Amino acid sequence: MTRIAILGGGSWGTALSIVLSGSHKPHDISLWMRDPALAYAVSKSRVNELYLPGCSIPAGVAVTTDLAHALAPANIIVGAMPSAYARAVYSRALPFIEKTSRVLVSATKGLEPSTHLRITEVLSQVLAGKPSSGVSVAVLSGPSFALEAAQGDPTAVVVASQNQEPAGKTHGVERVADYVQAEFAGPSFRLYTNDDVVGVELAGAMKNVMAIAAGACQGLGLGTNAIAALITRGLAEMARLALALGARAETLSGLAGLGDLVLTCTGSLSRNRQLGIALGEGRALSEIVASTRMVAEGVGTAGALLALASEHQIELPITAQVNAILHHGKSPREAMEHIMGRPQKRE
């Protein structure tokens, strides 16, 4: 039986423990949480009331704060922590990653704020300290609200890996992405494979910033015309940067790009959209952040994206205005007026 360790007990990590418990293949699943009090409460009630209330975690999922227990001997490690904490968690986990071959799946949608690195790049740096680890890396992304996935609503995502070699003698498949696809697929959880890791990761990070902008439009009462225009021009902005960094155009028009962008910009469960709505209604960022334990990845990602764009001389007008709202005190209305006042141009 395949052992899966999920690192991160937030909404998505918890949802994945539920989803993967119901996949076509049987699994032995561990859910690692950083907070001992939360882990104890969840292990007793089998519900993560803080991050995913109302969704029962199967009895077979072992909830733990012990990394060694969670990881040994896991065949697949799923990282579902916020991007700002990814390096610290993976560094703590490194001593427990055995030298036998295994697969690490990053399910984090964001960039590391301090370095503007994609999470697979962070992982590469962390794993460099264990050169013989034989770890293969994949990325899981796409339009997937945790609550809906946990409830068994039909969900389709992308699993991407650049590793075309066998992930290990015991895996019996040619590609890492194929292996994860076969292990994770379930009655209501469909996975498509991809080898465009750059495009999948960047799309997952950039759509959060666009969702803040879309939410701000709604909070300002600007109407659905404005939101439709913002989503469309936001996709063009995402593609501009992603293609400059080596991504493929079809990735941006697929599930990880357009699919996740539409969901995050329009869905009521989107944290980034809700944050944008609150900003548009005049609430301060500090007040919004203090009122929830949920992480809106777009807050830390906007500046990282602008740094990446500057390095490659790419213009990101929507991202720049979102960053100005978040970190430089610009009002959402001023930001939207700035976008509308830009010089006219060809599409």
C-alpha positions in Angstrom: 0.0 0.0 0.0 1.3 3.4 -0.9 2.1 5.7 2.0 1.3 9.4 1.6 2.5 12.1 4.0 0.7 15.5 3.7 2.7 18.4 5.2 0.3 21.2 6.2 -3.0 21.0 8.1 -4.7 24.0 6.6 -7.8 23.7 4.4 -6.1 22.3 1.3 -3.9 19.8 3.2 -6.9 18.6 5.1 -9.0 18.4 2.0 -6.3 16.3 0.2 -6.3 13.9 3.1 -10.0 13.4 2.6 -9.8 13.2 -1.2 -6.9 10.8 -1.3 -8.6 8.6 1.2 -11.3 8.0 -1.4 -9.1 7.6 -4.5 -9.2 4.5 -6.6 -6.1 3.0 -4.9 -5.8 2.3 -1.2 -3.4 4.6 0.8 -1.9 4.9 4.2 -2.1 8.6 4.8 -0.5 10.9 7.5 -1.5 14.5 7.9 1.2 16.6 9.6 0.2 19.7 11.4 2.5 22.3 13.0 0.1 23.3 15.8 -0.1 20.6 18.5 -3.4 22.0 19.9 -5.0 21.8 16.5 -3.6 18.4 15.8 -5.0 17.1 19.1 -8.4 18.6 18.5 -8.6 17.2 14.9 -7.4 13.7 16.0 -10.2 13.6 18.5 -13.1 15.1 16.6 -11.9 14.0 13.1 -12.9 17.5 11.8 -10.6 20.5 11.2 -13.0 23.1 12.6 -10.5 25.9 12.2 -9.7 25.4 8.5 -12.3 23.0 7.0 -15.4 22.8 9.2 -18.1 20.3 8.4 -15.8 17.9 6.6 -15.0 14.5 8.3 -11.5 13.2 8.1 -11.5 9.4 7.6 -10.4 7.4 10.6 -7.5 5.9 8.6 -5.8 9.3 8.3 -3.1 9.6 11.0 -3.0 13.2 12.3 0.4 14.0 13.8 2.9 16.8 14.7 5.8 14.3 14.5 7.6 14.8 11.2 9.6 11.6 11.5 6.4 9.6 12.1 4.6 11.3 9.2 7.4 10.8 6.7 8.8 7.4 7.4 8.5 5.5 5.2 6.3 7.7 2.9 6.3 6.9 -0.8 4.7 10.3 -1.7 5.2 13.5 0.2 2.6 16.3 -0.5 3.5 19.9 0.5 0.4 21.9 1.2 1.8 24.7 3.4 1.7 28.5 2.5 4.6 29.6 0.3 6.2 31.7 3.0 6.7 28.6 5.2 7.6 26.1 2.5 11.4 26.4 2.9 11.3 26.1 6.7 9.0 23.0 6.6 10.9 21.2 3.9 14.2 22.0 5.7 12.8 20.4 8.9 11.6 17.5 6.9 14.9 16.9 5.0 16.5 14.6 7.7 13.5 12.3 7.5 13.5 11.9 3.8 15.2 8.6 3.3 17.8 8.0 0.5 15.4 5.6 -1.2 13.6 7.1 -4.2 10.3 8.9 -3.5 8.1 11.6 -5.0 7.5 15.0 -3.5 4.4 16.8 -4.8 4.1 20.6 -4.2 0.5 21.7 -3.8 1.4 25.3 -2.8 0.2 28.1 -5.0 2.5 31.0 -4.6 6.1 32.3 -4.8 8.5 32.5 -1.8 8.1 36.2 -0.9 11.7 36.8 0.2 13.3 35.3 -2.9 10.5 35.3 -5.5 11.4 31.7 -6.3 8.9 29.1 -7.4 8.4 26.4 -4.8 10.1 23.8 -6.9 13.1 26.1 -7.0 13.0 26.3 -3.2 12.8 22.6 -3.0 15.8 22.2 -5.3 17.8 24.4 -3.0 16.7 22.4 0.1 17.2 19.1 -1.5 20.7 20.1 -2.6 21.7 19.4 1.0 20.8 15.7 0.4 22.4 15.1 -3.0 21.7 11.3 -3.1 18.1 11.5 -1.9 16.7 10.5 -5.3 13.6 12.6 -4.8 11.5 13.4 -7.8 9.4 16.6 -7.7 5.9 17.3 -9.2 3.4 20.1 -8.9 -0.3 19.9 -8.2 -2.5 22.8 -9.2 -5.7 23.9 -10.9 -9.2 25.1 -10.0 -9.8 23.4 -6.7 -11.5 25.0 -3.7 -10.7 22.8 -0.7 -14.2 22.6 0.6 -15.7 21.5 -2.7 -13.0 18.9 -3.2 -13.5 17.5 0.3 -17.2 17.4 -0.2 -16.7 15.2 -3.2 -17.7 17.7 -5.9 -16.2 16.9 -9.3 -12.7 18.5 -9.4 -10.1 18.5 -12.2 -6.5 19.5 -11.6 -3.1 19.3 -13.2 0.0 17.3 -12.0 3.2 18.5 -13.7 6.7 17.2 -13.6 9.8 17.8 -15.7 11.2 14.4 -14.6 10.7 12.0 -17.6 12.8 9.3 -16.0 11.3 6.5 -13.9 10.5 7.8 -10.4 11.7 4.5 -8.9 11.8 0.8 -9.5 8.7 0.2 -7.4 6.6 2.8 -9.2 6.1 0.8 -12.4 5.5 3.9 -14.6 7.6 5.9 -16.9 6.9 9.4 -15.6 6.5 11.0 -12.2 3.3 12.8 -13.3 1.8 9.5 -14.5 2.6 7.9 -11.2 0.9 10.7 -9.2 -2.0 10.7 -11.6 -2.6 7.0 -11.1 -2.2 7.2 -7.3 -4.4 10.3 -6.7 -7.2 9.8 -9.2 -10.6 9.1 -7.7 -14.4 9.1 -8.5 -14.6 12.9 -8.2 -10.9 13.9 -8.5 -9.5 13.9 -12.0 -5.9 14.7 -12.9 -4.3 15.7 -16.2 -0.6 15.4 -16.7 1.7 18.1 -17.9 5.5 18.7 -18.1 5.3 22.5 -18.0 6.3 23.0 -14.4 7.2 26.6 -14.8 3.8 27.5 -16.4 1.8 25.5 -13.9 3.6 27.1 -10.9 3.5 30.6 -12.2 -0.2 30.4 -13.1 -1.0 29.2 -9.7 0.8 32.1 -8.1 -0.3 34.9 -10.5 -4.1 34.1 -10.4 -4.2 34.9 -6.7 -3.1 38.5 -7.4 -5.7 38.8 -10.1 -8.4 37.6 -7.7 -7.5 40.4 -5.3 -8.0 42.8 -8.1 -11.3 41.2 -9.2 -12.5 41.3 -5.6 -11.6 45.0 -5.3 -13.7 45.7 -8.4 -16.7 44.0 -6.8 -16.1 45.8 -3.5 -16.1 49.1 -5.3 -19.3 48.2 -7.1 -17.8 48.5 -10.5 -20.0 45.9 -12.2 -19.4 42.6 -14.1 -18.1 44.4 -17.2 -15.1 45.5 -15.2 -14.5 42.1 -13.7 -14.8 40.3 -17.1 -12.3 42.8 -18.5 -9.9 42.4 -15.6 -10.0 38.5 -15.8 -9.3 38.7 -19.6 -6.5 41.3 -19.3 -5.2 39.5 -16.2 -4.8 36.3 -18.2 -2.8 38.2 -20.9 -0.6 39.6 -18.1 0.0 36.2 -16.7 0.9 34.8 -20.1 3.3 37.6 -20.8 5.4 36.8 -17.7 5.1 33.0 -17.9 6.1 32.8 -21.5 9.1 35.0 -20.9 10.2 32.6 -18.2 9.8 29.5 -20.4 6.2 28.4 -20.0 4.0 27.3 -22.8 0.9 29.2 -23.9 -1.4 26.2 -23.8 -0.7 25.9 -20.0 -2.0 29.3 -19.4 -5.2 28.5 -21.3 -5.7 25.2 -19.5 -6.8 24.2 -16.0 -3.8 25.6 -14.1 -4.1 28.9 -15.9 -7.5 30.0 -17.2 -9.4 27.5 -15.1 -7.9 28.5 -11.8 -8.1 32.2 -12.7 -11.8 32.1 -13.4 -12.5 30.1 -10.2 -10.4 32.3 -8.0 -11.7 35.6 -9.4 -15.4 34.6 -9.3 -15.9 32.0 -6.7 -17.3 32.9 -3.3 -14.8 30.6 -1.5 -11.8 32.4 -2.8 -9.7 33.9 0.0 -7.9 36.3 -2.3 -11.2 37.5 -3.9 -12.7 38.0 -0.4 -9.7 40.0 0.7 -10.0 42.2 -2.5 -13.7 42.7 -1.8 -12.9 43.9 1.7 -10.2 46.2 0.4 -12.6 47.7 -2.1 -15.1 48.3 0.7 -12.6 50.4 2.5 -11.2 48.0 5.1 -7.5 48.1 5.9 -5.3 45.2 5.0 -4.0 44.8 8.6 -7.6 44.5 9.8 -8.5 42.0 7.2 -5.5 39.8 7.8 -6.0 40.0 11.6 -9.6 38.7 11.3 -8.7 35.3 9.8 -6.1 32.6 10.1 -6.5 31.8 6.4 -3.6 32.8 4.1 -4.4 34.8 1.0 -1.3 34.0 -1.1 -1.7 37.0 -3.3 -0.6 39.4 -0.5 2.9 38.0 -0.4 3.1 37.1 -4.1 2.4 40.5 -5.7 5.8 42.0 -4.8 7.6 38.8 -5.8 6.0 38.8 -9.2 7.0 42.4 -9.8 10.6 41.6 -8.9 10.5 38.7 -11.4 9.0 40.9 -14.1 11.5 43.7 -13.5 14.4 41.2 -14.0 12.9 40.2 -17.4 11.6 43.7 -18.3 8.0 42.6 -18.4 5.2 45.0 -17.7 2.5 43.8 -15.2 0.1 46.8 -14.8 -2.6 45.0 -12.8 -0.1 43.3 -10.5 1.6 46.6 -9.9 -1.6 48.3 -8.9 -2.6 45.4 -6.6 0.9 45.7 -5.0 0.4 49.4 -4.6 -2.9 48.8 -2.8 -1.5 46.1 -0.5 1.8 47.6 0.4 1.9 51.3 -0.5 -1.4 52.7 0.7 -3.0 53.4 -2.7 -6.8 53.3 -2.6 -8.5 50.6 -4.7 -10.4 53.3 -6.6 -7.3 55.2 -7.5 -5.7 51.9 -8.7 -8.6 51.1 -10.9 -8.7 54.6 -12.3 -5.0 54.2 -13.1 -5.6 51.0 -15.0 -8.4 52.5 -17.0 -6.4 55.6 -17.7 -3.5 53.7 -19.3 -2.8 54.6 -23.0 -5.1 52.8 -25.5 -3.5 50.0 -27.4 -4.0 46.9 -29.6 -5.2 43.8 -27.9 
